[in-house]
Amino acid sequence: MKKFSRLGIFALTMAITILLILPSAQAVDFKISGHINRAVLWADNGNDNDTFFVDNENSNSRWRFTGSNDFGEAWTVGITWEVEMESNSSDDFDIGDNNDTSDVSFTERKIEFYVQHKTFGKLYMGQGDTASNSTSEVDLSGTDVVEYSDIVDMAGGINFRTGDDVIVATIGSVYSNYDGFSRRDRIRYDTPKFGPVYFSASYMNGQTWDTAGRFSYEWEGIGKLAAAAHYTGAETQRDNFSQYSGSISFLHSSGFNITGAAGTRDFNDEPGRDDGMFYYGKLGFRRGIHAVSVDYGRAEDVDQNGDDFDTIGLAYVINPWESIQFYGGYRYHTLDRRGVNNIEDISAVMIGGRVKF
């Protein structure tokens, strides 16, 4: 924990320096942005099927206030206040549920400020992305609005059932892309960029911490490569496990692209538990306003020992105008569970659009 004590001292030093050098009369400019992302989703669990009108959890509807201003030649201070507002999230229902509801989920995503220095890096304070967030989700395919490594966003609440209609487990409980800690109340520090690379660390409530590294580089006439990876330790008050994950994506100048992700979790507080693992791969092609892809994901021992989950997906996205996307996706899911026979497969199709503002 010594490195996070040093991080705290560094944060305090930066804060005091800012108070001493920034002119009090200068304000931070801000703007409003966001998007609406709605879809129609059909799913079949082998015993029954249903159609739902949903908010696409792959990139749920939201709005945000952002702002920043330069102070002097080296300092930038900014804010982000972002909330999501969903009606019937695509990952939060099961076939047979009464989903005709007016209930709306109104949830904070980010309430934070940041201070950046051209030489020393960037410091965040508040509710926002942890260092590990999105490290399993680097994706240059252009189809991630409907399908990416976190495949449960399409229909993660649907239960696998046996041929006798006995519930086994939800898609979301047997698959995880082990993407770190999402958004939490934390302090986070990003180093300056060392060429195409920079590193991050964050410390959260519950004595939880994580570290990450990111890479992005584009070769003229060849293509772009992006990657990320993270690690978090174990035996904290809130998250008693250790975990690794990472992802990499390459977009060739021709439009062909390939993406991969993998991760593992050591369940330190559960004696006898095998390590959970996931693997994910995607092949795609994008040209002009069109993008298509096919992907495959596998998870082992995520919910319990002996679970083997597999999924295959197809996706198409058209981006006719800069702020508008229409998309369609199909996904097929299978589960093998030790001691349980005749588990039915699950199919899902989602068609929708995202409009940014």
C-alpha positions, -999 to +999 in steps of 0.1 A: +000+000+000+030+023+002+027+033-034-008+046-028+003+066+002+028+083-021-001+088-046-020+106-018+009+128-010+013+136-047-024+145-049-022+168-019+008+185-033-008+191-066-040+205-050-020+230-028+000+241-059-032+247-079-047+268-052-016+290-051-012+295-088-046+296-104-064+330-108-096+329-089-116+350-115-112+325-143-141+301-149-144+266-164-164+265-197-188+236-202-210+219-227-239+194-228-237+161-247-250+126-247-270+101-267-303+081-268-298+043-276-330+023-281-336-011-296-360-040-302-348-073-288-361-108-295-349-138-275-356-175-274-346-197-244-355-230-260-389-232-242-403-198-250-396-166-267-405-129-264-399-095-279-388-065-258-384-028-263-352-019-245-324+006-238-292-009-252-269-016-223-239-018-247-240+020-246-270+031-225-288+064-229-271+092-210-263+129-209-233+147-195-220+181-186-183+185-194-160+215-192-124+225-189-101+255-191-064+262-193-047+280-165-014+294-174+007+275-200+009+241-182-023+235-162-058+223-173-087+219-149-119+201-160-152+185-148-174+157-159-210+151-146-226+122-164-258+103-156-276+075-173-314+072-176-327+038-188-361+024-194-360-014-195-323-021-199-314-049-224-294-069-198-321-068-170-350-090-179-360-126-185-384-143-208-418-145-190-412-115-169-437-086-169-415-061-187-442-036-195-432-011-169-428+027-166-400+023-141-368+042-151-333+036-138-316+070-131-280+063-121-248+084-117-219+075-140-194+103-133-193+132-109-156+142-109-130+169-116-095+165-129-063+185-129-038+180-156-002+192-160+017+189-193+047+174-175+034+156-145+002+139-158-035+139-148-052+135-115-090+127-111-111+130-080-147+118-075-170+092-091-155+081-124-135+055-144-111+035-123-077+027-138-089-008-148-122+002-165-125-008-202-091-026-202-109-057-215-129-037-241-105-022-266-123-026-299-116-009-333-142-029-352-169-002-354-195-027-341-191-023-304-223-004-301-241-037-304-215-064-297-181-064-279-163-084-252-190-078-225-215-099-244-240-099-214-251-064-223-274-077-250-294-102-230-275-110-198-306-113-176-321-143-195-320-176-177-307-209-192-334-235-186-335-273-189-359-290-214-383-293-184-382-255-179-361-256-147-340-225-142-302-231-142-284-197-144-285-163-162-262-155-190-248-127-169-239-150-140-219-175-161-199-150-182-177-121-173-150-102-192-133-093-159-131-057-169-120-043-136-139-020-114-159+002-138-168+036-122-164+042-085-156+069-060-118+070-062-087+090-067-069+082-100-036+092-115-026+089-151+011+094-161+020+116-190+023+097-223+056+080-230+052+079-268+022+057-274+020+044-238+007+057-205+000+041-171-028+046-145-034+037-108-065+043-087-075+038-050-111+033-040-133+030-009-129-003+008-091-002+005-093-014-031-068-005-057-059-012-094-032-005-120-034-004-158-014+004-189-027+015-223-012+017-258-023+033-290-004+039-322-012+045-359+011+037-388+004+058-419-008+035-447-008+004-425-033+008-397-039+014-360-031-008-330-046-003-295-043-023-264-048-022-226-043-044-196-049-042-158-041-059-125-057-057-091-046-074-059-065-093-033-077-093+003-092-058+003-123-050+024-145-047-007-130-070-033-113-101-020-099-114-053-070-108-076-076-103-113-058-098-146-074-088-179-064-072-212-075-066-248-059-057-281-073-046-314-058-039-348-075-021-377-058-024-410-060+004-435-080-019-458-108-020-432-101-056-420-097-057-382-091-083-355-097-080-317-089-102-288-094-101-250-088-125-221-087-124-183-087-145-151-099-141-115-085-159-085-113-163-059-092-159-028-121-160-004-137-192-018-117-223-008-118-250-035-129-226-063-111-228-096-099-196-112-125-180-135-114-174-170-127-158-202-115-155-238-129-134-266-121-129-303-136-109-331-130-105-369-144-076-387-144-053-417-153-016-419-154+006-450-170+040-452-203+041-433-205+002-429-190-022-404-196-059-400-181-085-375-183-120-362-171-129-327-167-157-303-165-158-265-159-185-239-160-184-201-149-212-177-158-215-140-171-180-137-202-188-116-191-222-103-166-250-109-173-270-140-192-243-160-183-240-197-201-212-215-197-204-252-212-177-275-211-167-311-223-134-325-228-115-357-231-077-360-237-050-386-236-012-380-243+016-405-233+051-396-251+073-423-244+105-405-217+115-380-240+115-349-263+086-359-258+048-360-282+020-368-273-016-359-283-052-358-269-081-339-274-118-334-260-139-305-262-176-297-253-189-262-246-224-248-239-236-213-225-269-200-229-273-162-216-303-143-244-325-131-271-307-151-285-323-183-305-310-212-297-273-208-314-254-237-295-229-258-304-192-260-307-170-291-311-133-292-315-106-319-313-069-313-320-041-338-318-004-329-302+029-332-280+054-313-285+092-318-258+114-303-262+151-293 
